[in-house]
Amino acid sequence: MKVFEAFLATIEEQENRKRTEEVFAWVHETFPSLVPKIAWNQPMFTDHGTFIIAFSVAKHHLAVSPDVTGIKLFSEDIAKAGYTQTINLFRIKWDMAVDYALIERIIQFNIDDKKDCKTFWKKL
């Protein structure tokens, strides 16, 4: 996915860059209809012009930012996976396994929840 190349190049730690690239590739392969894009300096995936999920990196973790509704709904599952969370994101430490099944459920929920959404951000 060429759209993410410049972003990935900014990740200094090679293992962190590789893992982030793997997560992006997994999202793209699992949900090929989602559109990868960079917005607000963040890699994200959209569906019919509406936000589905975004990612960012920090020294100690990969941050996953689904729609706020998804964070609320899956909060217990996120905690069970061992990830810390805020109202807008959850963090996967670099030394932790990626719970792809959880991310898949969150993405599918957001796709389904926003199927009739006409705006980038869901109106709450």
N, C-alpha and C positions, 0 to 999 in steps of 0.2 A: 504494500500500500504506500505508494509514493507520497501521499498527502501527509504521512506521519514521519517521513525521513528526517526532515530538519529538526523536528521535536526530539526524535530519538537520538540524534547526534549531540544534543545538549546534555544527555545523561552521561556523566563522566565515568562512573563505575560500570565496567563492561558487563558484569553479571546482572546488574540491575537493568541495564539497557536490553540485554537479551531477554530477561524475564518480561519486561514491559512489551517488547515486540511479540513475544509468545502470546501474551494476553490479548493484544490487539488482533493478532492473526486468528486466535481462537474465536473471538467475537465475530470477526468477519466470516469465518468458515461456518460458524454455528447459525449466524443470522445474516446470510448473504444479501438480504434485501435492505439492510441498514446502510446508510450512507456515512462513510468516514469523513470527518472534516475537522479543521482547526478553527475554533472560535474562542475569543477571550484568552488566547494563548494556551488553550487546552485542547487535547485531542478528545473528540467525542464522536458519538454515533447518533444519527437522527433517522426518523422514519416519517415520510411524507411531510418533511419540513418541520417536524416537531422533535424536541429534545428527548432522547431516551437514556443515554448514559455518557458520562465523561470520566476522564482519568487525569491524575496529576502525579508528579513524583516529588518526593522529599528525601532527605538524607537517609532516613530510617524506614521508609515505607512507600508503597504504591497506594494512592488514595483513589477510591472508587466513589463516584458521585452519581447515583441514579436520581430520579425525581424524588422530591421530599416524601411523597406518598409511599413510594417503595421503601424508603428507609424506615418509615413508621411501621409499615406492615411486616417487614422482615427483621425488625429490630432484635427480637429474641434469637432468631436463626443466626444473625450476624454475631451476636454475643456468644452463642454456642460454638461458632467457628473459631472463637478466640480473637476476633477483631475488635478494635476499639472503634467508637463511632461518635459522631456529632449529629446535629439535626440535618446536615447536608451531605455527609460522606461517611465512609468507613475506611479504615486503614489496614492494609495487609503488609505486615512487616516483611522485609526482604528475606528473612530466614524462615518464614512461614509458608505452608502450602497454600496454593490458591484453591479455594472451594469453587470449582467451576460449576458444579450443580447449583449452588446457591446463586451465583451470578446469572446463570441461565434462567432460573426462576424469576429473579428480579427483572431481568431484561424482558422476558416474556410478559410478565405482569405489566410493565410500562408500555409495551407495544399494545397489549389488549386494552389497557386503561385509557390510552390516548388515541385509539383508533379513529375516533370522531373529532379529535382536537384539531382546531384550525389555526392555533397559535404556536409559537416556538415553546413557550412556557405554559404549563397548564394553569388555568385560572383556578385558584382555590377558594 
